């Protein structure tokens, strides 16, 4: 369950980052997507600590 939550949060935040960055350009979309992935890891770990441990 922990891996599913982590994968889901990374996917959602990465997609949102890509969507936001795509309005400016391809490279910006890539960089914002990467930052969104990092935020997704943080959020996924926090959810796992708060609700599954």
HUSUL-V959791 format. One record per residue. RES is the residue in one small letter. PSI is psi in degrees with one decimal (999 if undefined). OMEGA is omega in whole degrees, 0 to 359 (999 if undefined). Layout:
res | psi | omega
RES | PSI | OMEGA
RES | PSI | OMEGA
This chain:
res | psi | omega
x | -36.6 | 181
x | -41.4 | 181
x | -34.6 | 179
x | -43.6 | 178
x | -42.7 | 180
x | -47.1 | 179
x | -41.6 | 180
x | -44.9 | 181
x | -38.7 | 177
x | -44.2 | 181
x | -45.5 | 182
x | -49.2 | 182
x | -34.8 | 177
x | -42.1 | 179
x | -42.7 | 178
x | -41.5 | 177
x | -42.4 | 179
x | -44.1 | 181
x | -43.0 | 179
x | -42.7 | 182
x | -23.5 | 183
x | -19.5 | 178
x | -22.0 | 182
x | -47.8 | 180
x | 173.7 | 184
x | -47.3 | 183
x | -38.3 | 177
x | -39.9 | 178
x | -41.4 | 180
x | -46.5 | 182
x | -42.5 | 179
x | -33.1 | 176
x | -40.1 | 177
x | -43.8 | 178
x | -39.3 | 177
x | -35.8 | 177
x | -41.7 | 178
x | -41.4 | 177
x | -38.8 | 178
x | -38.7 | 176
x | -46.1 | 180
x | -47.7 | 181
x | -42.2 | 179
x | -42.3 | 178
x | -41.2 | 179
x | -39.5 | 178
x | -44.1 | 180
x | -41.0 | 180
x | -39.6 | 186
x | -35.6 | 189
x | -18.2 | 185
x | -10.1 | 178
x | 999 | 999
